[in-house]
Amino acid sequence: METFVSFASAGTFATVGEIYDAARAALPPEIWDFLDGGAGGEQTLRANRAAFDRWTLRPRLMTGVAEPDLSTTFLGIALSMPVLTSPFGADRLLHPEGHLAVARANAKAGVASMVPEAGSFSWEEVTTAAPAAARIAQLHPMGNVANFTAMLDRAADVGFAALCLTLDCPSAGWRERNMRNRFDVDVETVSGNYPHATAEDLADTLGQLFIRHEPVWTWDELAERTSSSPLPWIAKGVLTGPDAVRAVRAGAAAVLVSNHGGRQLDAVPAALEALPEVVAAVGGTVPIALDSGIRRGSDVVKALALGADVVVLGRAAAMALAAGGEEALARLHELLREEISTTIKLLGAASVAYLDPSMITPAPRVTPW
Ligand SMILES: Cc1cc2nc3c(=O)[nH]c(=O)nc-3n(C[C@H](O)[C@H](O)[C@H](O)COP(=O)(O)O)c2cc1C
C-alpha cells in the first residue's frame, strides 16, 4: 500500500520552478531574455500570470468520485491529459535536439506537439522522430501566397492531422529585451523547413521574426487560401468574441485563445481574461484551446473550468527543453499530470470533462488595512 506522498523521492526536478531555474542557469543571458521576455513594457506578459491568481476554486466535498480521468481528444487527436505543446520556433537555440526532443517526450506522455514553421528542424524530421505526437503543423498566414499554399499541401503530405494558423503576428513584436541585448535570432535556427532559404526568403513568410509592410490578409482571403486543404485548422491568437466568430465563419475548426505569451501586441488582456468572452461567442460550436501563462497543474484546471477544452504549453515546454531536453520535458509532463490530478481530486471532480464554471469564481477583493 502506498502510505505517503514522498516529496523526498522526486527525480531531477522536484517542481516546475526548478525546471525554470535550470533553464536560466543553462542559457546565455541574451537567449534567456529572448525566451523569457515579452513585447513592449511587458504588461501582457505580467498579466498572463497575474490572471490565474484572480480566480479561486470552489471545491465539493465527500463526492465519492474515483481517481480522475484526465484523458480527452482535441480535433480527433487522443491525449492522455488536456495538454499540447506550442509551436515555438528557434528551438535549437535552447537545445541541440529542439522539437525532436519535445515530440519524443510528448509521445511518451500522450501529449501532442504543434510543430512550428519557423523551427530548427523540418516538419518531416519532427514527424519521423515521433509520429504519434507530431500531429499539428503550424504556419504563419501571410506573405507569399504560393508558398503558403505549397505548405498546406506539404502538411497534408507529411500526414499531419491538423494545422495551427498563427494570426497574431502580421509583423514582429516590439521586443525590448532583444533590442537592449542587440540580439537577432540566427536564421539557421528558424529555417528547418526551408533549408536553402536566405533571410530575404524567410522574411517573405515568418511574421513573428520580421518587420513586414504589405497589407495583412483578410478573413475572406484566409478562407479562400485555406479552402484547398483537407486538414482542419486552428485559429491561434484570438482574444475577442467577435474575432472568434469571424474565425469560425472563415472555416476554423478550433480556436486557440492566446496573446502569444505576451510576445506580440503588448497591453492586450491576459489570455485567461479573454477566455470567457470567446467561450460565450463560439463555445459548443468548436473546441477551444488556451495558451499564455500556463505554468502549473492548477492553471490547467482553472482554464478548463472557464471553458477551455485543452491548454497549450509555450515557455513551460521551452524551459524544460533548455533545462534538460527530452528527459526534462518528460519530468515536466509528469509534474503537470500529478498536479492536475491532485487538484481535480481535491476539487471533487470525476474527470476533466466535469470541470465547469460552477467550480471557479473570481477571487474576492481584499481591502488592505
Ligand atoms: C521562444 C519562443 C518562440 C515562439 N515562436 C513561435 C512561433 O514561431 N509561432 C507561433 O505561433 N508562436 C510562437 N511562440 C508563441 C507560443 O506558441 C505560445 O503562444 C506562447 O509561448 C504561449 O505563452 P506561454 O509561453 O506563456 O506559455 C513562441 C514562444 C516562444 C517562447
The ligand as a Tripos MOL2 file, in Angstrom:
@<TRIPOS>MOLECULE
LIG
   31    33     1     0     0
SMALL
NO_CHARGES

@<TRIPOS>ATOM
      1 C1         10.9090   31.1510  -27.8660 C.3       1 LIG1
      2 C2          9.5070   31.2210  -28.3910 C.ar      1 LIG1
      3 C3          9.3050   31.1380  -29.7630 C.ar      1 LIG1
      4 C4          7.9990   31.1760  -30.2780 C.ar      1 LIG1
      5 N1          7.7920   31.0290  -31.6270 N.ar      1 LIG1
      6 C5          6.5310   30.9620  -32.1010 C.ar      1 LIG1
      7 C6          6.2740   30.7300  -33.4940 C.ar      1 LIG1
      8 O1          7.2070   30.6010  -34.3050 O.2       1 LIG1
      9 N2          4.9900   30.6700  -33.9080 N.ar      1 LIG1
     10 C7          3.9330   30.7940  -33.0340 C.ar      1 LIG1
     11 O2          2.7650   30.7040  -33.4250 O.2       1 LIG1
     12 N3          4.1470   31.0140  -31.7130 N.ar      1 LIG1
     13 C8          5.4010   31.0960  -31.2320 C.ar      1 LIG1
     14 N4          5.6000   31.3210  -29.9000 N.ar      1 LIG1
     15 C9          4.4460   31.5250  -29.0090 C.3       1 LIG1
     16 C10         3.9260   30.2160  -28.4510 C.3       1 LIG1
     17 O3          3.4060   29.4170  -29.4990 O.3       1 LIG1
     18 C11         2.8180   30.4240  -27.4180 C.3       1 LIG1
     19 O4          1.7410   31.1330  -27.9870 O.3       1 LIG1
     20 C12         3.2680   31.1560  -26.1670 C.3       1 LIG1
     21 O5          4.5840   30.8130  -25.8100 O.3       1 LIG1
     22 C13         2.3160   30.8290  -25.0120 C.3       1 LIG1
     23 O6          2.6070   31.5400  -23.8580 O.3       1 LIG1
     24 P1          3.4820   30.9550  -22.6440 P.3       1 LIG1
     25 O7          4.9080   30.9880  -23.1270 O.co2     1 LIG1
     26 O8          3.2450   31.9200  -21.5360 O.co2     1 LIG1
     27 O9          3.0090   29.5630  -22.3520 O.co2     1 LIG1
     28 C14         6.8880   31.3100  -29.3780 C.ar      1 LIG1
     29 C15         7.1280   31.3770  -27.9990 C.ar      1 LIG1
     30 C16         8.4090   31.3380  -27.5080 C.ar      1 LIG1
     31 C17         8.5980   31.4010  -26.0140 C.3       1 LIG1
@<TRIPOS>BOND
     1     1     2 1
     2     2     3 ar
     3     2    30 ar
     4     3     4 ar
     5     4     5 ar
     6     4    28 ar
     7     5     6 ar
     8     6     7 ar
     9     6    13 1
    10     7     8 2
    11     7     9 ar
    12     9    10 ar
    13    10    11 2
    14    10    12 ar
    15    12    13 ar
    16    13    14 ar
    17    14    15 1
    18    14    28 ar
    19    15    16 1
    20    16    17 1
    21    16    18 1
    22    18    19 1
    23    18    20 1
    24    20    21 1
    25    20    22 1
    26    22    23 1
    27    23    24 1
    28    24    25 2
    29    24    26 1
    30    24    27 1
    31    28    29 ar
    32    29    30 ar
    33    30    31 1
@<TRIPOS>SUBSTRUCTURE
     1 LIG1         1 GROUP 0 **** ****
